[in-house]
Amino acid sequence: MEIYYVNIAVKVFIFLSIINVWFFRFGKATAWRAGNASSMKEEFKAYGLSETVMYLIGGLKVLSAILLVASIWLPNLATPAAAGMAVLMLGAIIMHIKVKDPIKKSFPALSFLVLSLLIIYFHLG
């Protein structure tokens, strides 16, 4: 029963974090942005990616986060939503490596990758 509540907490944490990053901190500098970027647009530019790709990635992350929360009531959504989030976070880590960011800038993506894999484990294990 305890794992059940941990699973819910992890899903809600990922959801709130993704919403925070993509809606409330989108135009703000953070310690985690690639290079010296002071906004999401500058960060994707540092990666060499277009604004269209930025919105596509953002949409996929928000959709995955919404599906994670929905999976609290619809458990069949958990594994595909967490797998999608894991792939997106792996991509974020790869992009940080590509632009030679200090490893600490990959910490949020690595954390969400691990949490997404935990969700998959909870549902398949």
N, C-alpha and C positions, 0 to 999 in steps of 0.2 A: 504494500500500500504506500510506503514512503517513496518508492521509485515513481509511483503514479504522480505524486505531487512535485517531485523533482522534474519530471518530464514536462508537466504543465508550466512550471516556473521557467524552465529553459526556453520553451516555446514563446512564452510571453516576453521574456528578456530579449530574445532575438528580435521579435516583432517590434518592441518599443525602441530598441537600438537602431534598427533599420529605418523606422519612421523618423526618428530623431535626426539621423544622418541625412536622409534624402529630402526631408521637408523643413526641418528647423535649422540645420547647420549647413545646408546646401551652399549658401553664399558666404560662409564664414571660414576663417582660417582655423585649423586644428593642428595639433602636434603630429597627427597621423597622415596628413596630406603628402602626396608625392612631391619630391623636390622642395621647392619653396612656394608651392601653390597656396593661394589664399582663398580658394573657392573650389567647388566641385568641377566647374568648367576649366579652371586652370590646371587642376589635377589631371583631368583626362587629356588636356593638351600636352602636359608633361609626358604622358604615356604615349603620345603620338596618335591618339584616338579622336575621332570626330565627335561633335556635339550630338549627332544622331545616335552614335554608338553609346554615348553617355546616357541618353534618355532610354535607350533600349535596355542597357544593363540596369539602370535604376528601376525601370518598370519591372524587369524580371526579379530583382531583389525584393521590391515591395510586394509583388504578386506571391513570391515564395513565402515571405513573412506572413502575409494574410492567410495563405493556405496552412501555414504552421499553426496559427491560432485556430483556424477552422477545424484543424485535425484534432483539437481537444474534444470536439463533439462528433467529428467524422474521422475516426482513426485511420481509415484507408488512405487519407491524404497525407499522412505523416511522412511515410518513406519517400514518395516522389518529391514532396515539398522540401524535405531535409536534403535529399540528394541534389536537387536543383541549387539550393543554397550552398551546399558543399562545393559544387562545381564552380559557382560564381566566386566563392571565397578563395578557392585554389587559384582561379584566374587573377584575383586581386593580388595574391602573394607573388605570383609569377610576374605581374606588372611592376611591383615594387622592386623585385630583383632585377628586372630588365633596365630600370632607370637608376639602378645602383643606390637605392635608398638604404639608410641604416636599417638594420634588422628590426629595430624597435617599431618602425613605421608599419611593419607587417603584423604586429601583435594583435590588433583587433580582428583582422581577417583570419589569422591563425586561430584565435579564440573561437570565432564563429564557425570555422571549419570543424574544430574539435567538437563543439556543442552540436553541430548538425550531425556529425558521425555518431555522437552519443544518442541522439534521437532515433537514428536508424537502428542502432543497437537495441534501444528500448523496445522498438516495435517489431524487430525481427528476432530478437534474442529470447 
